[in-house]
Amino acid sequence: MKFLSNENLMLSYRQARKSRKNKQEVYLWDLNFEENILNLKRDLELWTYIHSEYKNIILFDSKKRYISSPNFRDHIVHHMVHNVIYPVFDKKFINTTYACRKWYGSHLAIKHLKEICKKSSPSSYYLKMDISKYFYSINHNTLKQIIFKHIKDINLRLIIEVIIDSYKTRNQFDSLFDINSKYRKNLYKWLPIGSIVSQLFANIYLSKLDAFIKHNLKIKDYLRYMDDFLIIWDKNTLNNIKNEITNFAYNELDLTINPKKNSFNLVCDWIKFVWYRVYKNKIYVWKSTKIKTNKFLDTLQSINLNKFLENDIKKINSSLQSRFWVFKHSDFRLSYFKKRENIDIPSWS
């Protein structure tokens, strides 16, 4: 599929519209649909496309998160880019990176981990590492180099560059980093959470680390879920490669491994990965997930859902289903709140 083809433009519009259902900006766009779509295509063809500012939202769940949402016009362009480059890079990703990929995901990741644990020897160890403030730290120039190595279309490269450079934190989050860190010295960094291309760009950025671990260090049992990655091997090998991985991430990608979130232990105990505790024969949901689900269900039972708007009810339903889906893929039984499964939520046709 060509980037500037009418097929890609219309497909991207439908995808963007579906994800922004019932939003006022979509209705306003559709009022002058033909003019808007032709103007967008013209700007892309003549290289006059300018990315608008993001709408910034702060969320508090497990931690404080900055969500940056592009406007509808830019959202269409993001889908256009994603539709063309996702198939290119998905083929190049290793088979054990599970985040933000079609037919992959956290459930497949923990099932694979369970199989690795089953066949591992009693003396096997695991090393789990986490990248500190990953989305904040992504270097724009390094990201462009990795992407442009595989993308030759001039129009596409130009738009990718415009999208990447549309967000710069400059010194906005410097207080989160050490005074001597590479983060403070680099003005062109950060990927906003909330954009479909950001998820893909984040995966592409770490594909260089995947290749180093799998091909240079010859590690067989390696899994990654976005910026969390896990290696299972013998104790001596893991001790030897720990510093190599840390140095590679820092020197090649300007990333810092978070020492507080490193785990190093025997596989025969249990492994915390994504939202689960994985044993050789069991998969349990992590304790904090159970507590949050209980609180969520308590809240639902204490409010009058009939007062909510249709769109809000659909969001609540979606959230409820996703939480039960997490438990469905574990060996933990929902006995302690099973009676709440049939919560009376109004349905909308």
C-alpha positions as CSV (number, residue, x, y, z in Angstrom):
1,M,0.0,0.0,0.0
2,K,1.4,3.4,-1.0
3,F,1.5,6.1,1.6
4,L,-0.3,8.8,-0.5
5,S,-2.8,6.5,-2.2
6,N,-6.5,7.2,-2.0
7,E,-7.0,3.8,-0.6
8,N,-4.7,4.5,2.4
9,L,-6.2,7.9,2.9
10,M,-9.8,6.7,3.1
11,L,-8.9,3.6,5.2
12,S,-7.0,5.8,7.6
13,Y,-10.0,8.2,7.8
14,R,-12.3,5.3,8.7
15,Q,-9.9,4.0,11.3
16,A,-9.4,7.4,12.9
17,R,-13.2,8.0,12.9
18,K,-13.9,4.6,14.5
19,S,-11.4,5.4,17.4
20,R,-12.9,8.8,17.9
21,K,-16.5,7.8,17.8
22,N,-19.0,10.4,19.2
23,K,-16.3,13.1,19.4
24,Q,-17.3,16.7,18.5
25,E,-14.2,17.2,16.3
26,V,-15.3,14.3,14.1
27,Y,-18.7,15.8,13.5
28,L,-17.1,19.2,12.7
29,W,-14.7,17.5,10.2
30,D,-17.6,15.6,8.5
31,L,-19.6,18.8,8.0
32,N,-17.0,19.7,5.3
33,F,-15.7,16.2,4.7
34,E,-14.8,16.5,1.0
35,E,-13.0,19.8,1.4
36,N,-11.1,18.7,4.4
37,I,-10.0,15.4,2.9
38,L,-8.8,17.0,-0.3
39,N,-7.0,19.8,1.6
40,L,-5.2,17.1,3.7
41,K,-4.2,15.1,0.6
42,R,-2.9,18.3,-1.1
43,D,-0.8,19.3,1.9
44,L,0.7,15.9,2.1
45,E,1.6,15.9,-1.7
46,L,3.0,19.4,-1.7
47,W,4.9,18.9,1.6
48,T,3.0,21.8,3.2
49,Y,1.5,19.6,6.0
50,I,2.0,21.1,9.5
51,H,1.3,19.1,12.6
52,S,-1.0,20.7,15.2
53,E,-0.4,20.9,18.9
54,Y,-1.4,17.9,21.1
55,K,-4.2,18.0,23.7
56,N,-2.5,17.2,26.9
57,I,-4.2,15.2,29.7
58,I,-2.8,14.0,33.0
59,L,-4.0,10.7,34.3
60,F,-3.4,9.1,37.7
61,D,-3.6,5.3,37.8
62,S,-0.6,3.3,39.1
63,K,1.4,6.5,38.6
64,K,1.1,10.0,37.1
65,R,0.9,9.8,33.3
66,Y,0.9,12.5,30.6
67,I,-1.4,11.6,27.8
68,S,-1.0,13.6,24.5
69,S,-3.8,13.3,22.0
70,P,-3.5,14.6,18.4
71,N,-6.4,16.4,16.8
72,F,-8.5,14.4,14.3
73,R,-6.7,15.6,11.1
74,D,-3.3,14.6,12.5
75,H,-4.8,11.4,13.8
76,I,-5.7,10.4,10.2
77,V,-2.1,11.1,9.1
78,H,-0.8,8.9,12.0
79,H,-3.0,6.1,10.8
80,M,-1.7,6.6,7.2
81,V,1.9,6.2,8.4
82,H,1.0,3.3,10.7
83,N,-0.7,1.4,7.9
84,V,2.3,1.6,5.7
85,I,5.2,1.1,8.1
86,Y,3.7,-1.4,10.5
87,P,3.9,-4.4,8.1
88,V,7.5,-3.5,7.2
89,F,8.7,-3.5,10.8
90,D,6.5,-6.2,12.2
91,K,8.4,-8.7,10.0
92,K,11.7,-7.4,11.5
93,F,10.6,-7.6,15.1
94,I,11.8,-10.7,17.0
95,N,9.0,-13.2,17.8
96,T,9.2,-12.6,21.6
97,T,8.4,-8.9,21.7
98,Y,4.7,-8.8,22.6
99,A,3.4,-5.3,23.1
100,C,1.3,-3.4,20.6
101,R,1.4,-6.1,17.9
102,K,-1.4,-7.8,16.1
103,W,-2.0,-11.4,17.3
104,Y,0.5,-10.8,20.2
105,G,-0.2,-9.2,23.6
106,S,0.3,-9.8,27.4
107,H,-1.6,-13.1,27.5
108,L,0.5,-14.7,24.9
109,A,3.6,-13.4,26.6
110,I,2.9,-14.9,30.0
111,K,1.8,-18.2,28.4
112,H,5.1,-18.4,26.6
113,L,6.9,-17.5,29.8
114,K,5.1,-20.3,31.6
115,E,6.3,-22.8,28.9
116,I,9.9,-21.5,29.3
117,C,9.6,-22.0,33.1
118,K,8.4,-25.6,32.6
119,K,11.4,-26.7,30.6
120,S,14.0,-24.7,32.6
121,S,16.4,-26.5,34.9
122,P,16.2,-26.1,38.7
123,S,19.4,-24.0,38.6
124,S,18.0,-21.5,35.9
125,Y,17.8,-17.9,36.9
126,Y,15.9,-15.0,35.4
127,L,17.0,-11.4,35.0
128,K,14.1,-8.8,34.6
129,M,15.1,-5.3,33.6
130,D,13.1,-2.1,33.2
131,I,14.0,1.1,31.3
132,S,13.7,4.2,33.4
133,K,11.2,6.8,32.0
134,Y,11.3,5.1,28.6
135,F,8.9,7.3,26.6
136,Y,10.5,10.5,28.0
137,S,14.0,9.3,27.0
138,I,13.6,8.4,23.3
139,N,16.1,10.3,21.2
140,H,14.5,11.7,18.0
141,N,17.6,11.5,15.9
142,T,18.3,7.9,16.8
143,L,14.7,7.0,16.2
144,K,14.8,8.6,12.7
145,Q,18.0,6.7,11.9
146,I,16.5,3.3,12.8
147,I,13.3,4.0,10.8
148,F,14.9,5.5,7.7
149,K,17.2,2.6,7.4
150,H,14.2,0.6,6.2
151,I,12.0,3.3,4.7
152,K,13.0,4.8,1.3
153,D,9.8,6.6,0.2
154,I,10.7,10.3,0.3
155,N,7.1,11.5,1.0
156,L,6.7,9.0,3.9
157,R,10.1,9.9,5.4
158,L,9.2,13.6,5.4
159,I,5.9,13.0,7.2
160,I,7.5,10.7,9.7
161,E,10.1,13.4,10.4
162,V,7.3,16.0,10.9
163,I,5.4,13.7,13.3
164,I,8.5,12.8,15.3
165,D,9.5,16.5,15.6
166,S,6.0,17.6,16.5
167,Y,6.7,16.8,20.1
168,K,9.7,18.0,22.1
169,T,9.9,18.2,25.9
170,R,13.0,20.4,25.9
171,N,13.6,20.9,29.7
172,Q,10.0,20.2,30.7
173,F,10.8,16.9,32.6
174,D,14.5,17.6,33.5
175,S,13.7,17.4,37.2
176,L,12.9,13.7,36.8
177,F,16.5,12.9,35.6
178,D,19.9,13.1,37.1
179,I,21.8,16.4,36.5
180,N,24.5,14.6,34.5
181,S,22.2,12.3,32.5
182,K,22.0,12.3,28.7
183,Y,18.4,13.3,28.9
184,R,19.2,16.8,30.1
185,K,21.7,17.3,27.3
186,N,19.3,16.3,24.5
187,L,16.6,18.8,23.4
188,Y,14.9,16.4,20.9
189,K,13.4,13.6,23.0
190,W,10.1,12.2,24.2
191,L,7.3,10.2,22.5
192,P,3.8,11.2,23.6
193,I,1.6,8.4,25.1
194,G,-1.7,8.4,23.3
195,S,-0.8,8.3,19.6
196,I,-1.0,5.1,17.6
197,V,2.4,5.8,15.9
198,S,4.0,6.4,19.3
199,Q,3.4,2.8,20.3
200,L,5.0,1.6,17.0
201,F,7.9,4.0,17.2
202,A,8.6,2.8,20.8
203,N,8.7,-0.8,19.6
204,I,11.0,0.1,16.7
205,Y,13.3,2.0,18.9
206,L,13.9,-1.0,21.2
207,S,14.3,-3.4,18.3
208,K,17.9,-2.5,18.3
209,L,18.2,-3.7,21.8
210,D,16.3,-6.9,20.9
211,A,18.8,-7.6,18.1
212,F,21.8,-7.0,20.4
213,I,20.5,-9.4,23.1
214,K,19.3,-12.1,20.7
215,H,22.1,-12.0,18.1
216,N,25.1,-10.5,19.7
217,L,24.7,-12.0,23.2
218,K,23.1,-15.2,21.8
219,I,20.3,-15.3,24.4
220,K,17.7,-17.8,23.5
221,D,15.0,-17.3,26.2
222,Y,14.3,-13.5,26.0
223,L,10.9,-11.8,26.2
224,R,10.0,-8.1,26.0
225,Y,6.7,-6.3,26.7
226,M,7.4,-2.6,25.7
227,D,10.1,-1.4,28.1
228,D,10.0,-4.5,30.4
229,F,12.2,-7.3,29.3
230,L,13.1,-10.7,30.8
231,I,16.0,-13.1,30.2
232,I,16.2,-16.7,31.5
233,W,19.7,-18.4,31.5
234,D,22.3,-19.7,34.0
235,K,23.4,-17.5,36.9
236,N,26.9,-16.8,35.6
237,T,25.8,-15.8,32.1
238,L,23.2,-13.4,33.5
239,N,25.8,-11.8,35.8
240,N,28.2,-11.3,32.9
241,I,25.7,-9.8,30.4
242,K,23.9,-7.5,32.9
243,N,26.5,-4.7,32.5
244,E,26.7,-5.2,28.7
245,I,23.0,-4.6,28.3
246,T,23.1,-1.6,30.5
247,N,26.0,-0.1,28.6
248,F,24.5,-0.8,25.2
249,A,21.2,0.8,26.2
250,Y,23.0,3.9,27.5
251,N,25.6,4.3,24.7
252,E,23.5,3.3,21.7
253,L,20.0,4.4,22.6
254,D,20.5,7.0,25.4
255,L,18.4,4.8,27.7
256,T,19.0,4.2,31.4
257,I,18.1,0.8,33.1
258,N,16.2,1.4,36.3
259,P,18.3,-0.4,39.0
260,K,15.3,-0.3,41.5
261,K,13.2,-2.4,39.2
262,N,15.8,-5.1,38.3
263,S,14.9,-8.6,39.5
264,F,17.4,-11.5,39.7
265,N,16.2,-14.8,41.1
266,L,15.7,-18.5,40.6
267,V,13.1,-19.4,38.0
268,C,11.8,-22.2,40.3
269,D,10.3,-19.5,42.6
270,W,8.0,-17.3,40.6
271,I,8.4,-14.4,38.1
272,K,6.4,-11.2,38.1
273,F,5.9,-10.1,34.5
274,V,3.3,-7.7,33.1
275,W,0.2,-8.1,35.4
276,Y,0.9,-11.7,36.5
277,R,2.9,-14.0,38.7
278,V,4.1,-16.9,36.7
279,Y,5.0,-20.3,38.2
280,K,6.0,-23.5,36.4
281,N,2.5,-24.8,36.6
282,K,0.3,-21.8,37.5
283,I,-0.3,-18.2,36.4
284,Y,-1.7,-15.9,39.0
285,V,-2.9,-12.3,38.7
286,W,-0.7,-9.8,40.5
287,K,-2.0,-8.7,43.9
288,S,-2.3,-5.0,43.0
289,T,-4.5,-6.0,40.0
290,K,-6.9,-7.9,42.3
291,I,-7.1,-4.9,44.7
292,K,-7.8,-2.4,41.9
293,T,-10.4,-4.7,40.4
294,N,-12.2,-5.0,43.8
295,K,-12.2,-1.2,44.2
296,F,-13.5,-0.8,40.7
297,L,-16.4,-3.3,41.4
298,D,-17.2,-1.6,44.8
299,T,-17.5,1.7,43.0
300,L,-19.8,0.3,40.4
301,Q,-22.1,-1.1,43.0
302,S,-22.2,2.2,44.9
303,I,-23.3,4.5,42.1
304,N,-26.5,4.8,40.0
305,L,-25.4,3.9,36.5
306,N,-28.7,4.9,35.0
307,K,-27.7,8.5,35.4
308,F,-24.7,8.1,33.1
309,L,-24.7,8.9,29.4
310,E,-24.7,6.2,26.8
311,N,-21.0,6.7,25.8
312,D,-19.9,6.6,29.5
313,I,-21.8,3.3,30.0
314,K,-20.0,1.8,27.1
315,K,-16.6,2.9,28.5
316,I,-17.5,1.3,31.9
317,N,-18.6,-1.9,30.2
318,S,-15.4,-2.0,28.2
319,S,-13.3,-1.4,31.3
320,L,-15.2,-4.1,33.2
321,Q,-14.7,-6.7,30.4
322,S,-11.0,-5.9,30.1
323,R,-10.5,-6.5,33.8
324,F,-12.3,-9.9,33.7
325,W,-10.3,-10.8,30.6
326,V,-7.1,-10.4,32.6
327,F,-8.4,-12.9,35.2
328,K,-9.6,-15.3,32.5
329,H,-6.0,-15.8,31.4
330,S,-4.8,-16.8,34.8
331,D,-5.2,-19.9,37.0
332,F,-6.6,-17.7,39.8
333,R,-10.3,-18.2,40.3
334,L,-12.6,-15.3,40.8
335,S,-14.2,-16.8,43.9
336,Y,-13.7,-13.8,46.1
337,F,-15.8,-11.5,43.9
338,K,-17.5,-14.0,41.6
339,K,-20.9,-13.0,42.9
340,R,-20.3,-9.6,41.4
341,E,-19.8,-10.8,37.8
342,N,-23.4,-10.2,37.0
343,I,-23.4,-6.5,37.9
344,D,-26.5,-4.8,36.4
345,I,-25.1,-2.4,33.9
346,P,-27.6,-0.7,31.5
347,S,-27.3,-1.9,27.9
348,W,-27.6,0.4,24.9
349,S,-28.7,-0.7,21.5
